[in-house]
Amino acid sequence: MRKNLHQRLHTLIHDERGSQLLEFILVFPLVWLLIVFSFDQFSILYNKQKALAAAYEAGRIAAVQPNYGLAAYYAKERGEAELKEGVGVADHDIQLKIRGGGWKKGNHISAIASMTFYLLATGKKYELTESYSMMIENAEDKK
């Protein structure tokens, strides 16, 4: 009887039927988590790059305008065009801030691009803000 039980146990342990299904059941959730994490990371990194590009484009176009009104208009237009190319974008905004006085040649401006978007895999809302500073190059001299 003991030998028969030992043989059955030995056969059960060394039987490989169903092992692939068991491996699939154990590994699939880990692979799925990796895929979901990858999609979310991709959307964050891609939109972060888009926000930085939008801040750069807005600052670059604003720095060469003769007055603040034109600078704000063109910065918003150029920056928002770049932000709209993001993945899952829900909301976006471009702002200009003048540092060091008024709109004068040699002063600096900061273009701030902010966006809210939904992550691809989890659907959660994510916010990010990027900024870029430039020197005002082409301000009109007021006398």
C-alpha positions in Angstrom: 0.0 0.0 0.0 2.8 2.4 0.9 4.6 1.7 -2.3 1.4 2.3 -4.3 0.9 5.7 -2.6 4.5 6.6 -3.2 4.2 5.7 -6.9 1.0 7.7 -7.3 2.6 10.7 -5.6 5.7 10.4 -7.8 3.5 10.2 -10.9 1.4 13.2 -9.9 4.5 15.4 -9.2 6.2 14.5 -12.5 3.1 14.8 -14.6 3.4 17.9 -16.8 -0.2 18.1 -18.1 -1.6 21.5 -17.5 1.7 23.1 -16.6 1.5 25.6 -19.5 -1.9 26.7 -18.4 -0.7 27.1 -14.8 2.3 29.2 -16.0 0.1 31.4 -18.1 -2.3 32.0 -15.2 0.6 33.0 -12.9 2.5 35.1 -15.4 -0.3 36.9 -17.4 -1.2 39.4 -14.6 2.4 40.5 -14.3 2.7 41.0 -18.0 -0.6 42.9 -18.1 0.6 45.2 -15.3 3.8 45.9 -17.2 1.8 46.8 -20.3 -0.6 49.1 -18.4 2.4 50.8 -16.6 4.1 51.2 -20.0 1.1 52.9 -21.6 0.7 55.4 -18.7 4.5 56.2 -18.6 4.4 56.7 -22.4 1.5 59.2 -22.1 3.2 61.1 -19.3 6.6 61.4 -21.1 5.0 62.3 -24.4 2.8 65.0 -22.9 5.7 66.3 -20.8 7.7 66.7 -24.0 4.7 68.4 -25.7 4.3 70.9 -22.8 8.0 71.7 -22.9 7.9 72.3 -26.7 4.8 74.5 -26.3 6.5 76.6 -23.6 9.6 76.9 -25.9 7.5 77.8 -29.0 5.4 80.4 -27.0 8.5 82.0 -25.5 10.4 82.1 -28.8 7.6 83.7 -30.7 6.8 86.2 -27.9 10.4 87.3 -27.4 10.5 88.8 -30.9 7.3 90.7 -30.8 7.3 94.5 -30.5 4.8 94.8 -27.6 3.2 92.7 -24.9 -0.2 92.5 -26.6 1.2 90.8 -29.7 3.5 88.7 -27.7 0.7 87.3 -25.6 -1.5 86.7 -28.6 1.1 84.8 -30.7 2.5 82.9 -27.7 -1.0 81.6 -26.8 -1.7 80.7 -30.5 1.6 78.9 -31.1 1.7 77.2 -27.7 -1.8 75.9 -27.7 -1.3 74.5 -31.2 1.5 72.4 -29.8 -0.4 71.4 -26.7 -3.4 70.1 -28.7 -1.1 67.5 -30.2 -0.8 65.8 -26.8 -2.3 62.4 -25.9 -5.7 62.5 -24.1 -5.6 66.2 -23.5 -8.5 67.5 -21.4 -7.4 71.1 -20.8 -4.4 73.3 -21.6 -3.2 76.8 -21.1 -0.3 79.1 -22.0 0.7 82.1 -19.9 3.4 84.8 -20.2 5.1 86.4 -17.2 7.4 89.4 -17.6 10.3 89.4 -15.1 12.3 92.6 -14.4 10.0 95.5 -15.3 8.0 96.1 -18.4 8.2 95.1 -22.0 11.7 96.3 -22.7 14.6 94.9 -24.7 16.8 92.9 -22.4 14.1 92.0 -19.9 13.1 88.4 -19.6 9.8 86.6 -20.1 8.7 83.2 -18.9 6.3 81.1 -21.0 4.3 78.7 -18.9 2.5 75.7 -20.5 0.2 73.7 -18.4 -2.0 70.7 -19.4 -4.3 68.2 -17.9 -4.8 64.9 -19.6 -6.1 61.4 -19.0 -3.6 58.5 -18.7 -4.1 56.0 -21.5 -4.4 52.8 -19.5 -5.8 53.8 -16.1 -7.9 56.8 -17.2 -6.8 58.9 -14.2 -6.4 62.7 -14.6 -2.8 63.9 -14.6 -1.6 67.5 -14.6 1.8 68.9 -15.6 3.4 72.3 -16.1 6.5 73.3 -18.0 8.1 76.7 -18.4 10.8 78.3 -20.6 12.5 81.7 -20.1 13.8 83.9 -22.8 15.1 87.5 -23.2 12.9 90.0 -25.0 14.7 90.8 -28.2 12.6 93.1 -30.2 10.6 95.5 -27.9 9.7 98.9 -29.3 11.5 101.8 -27.6 9.0 104.1 -26.0 10.2 107.7 -25.8 
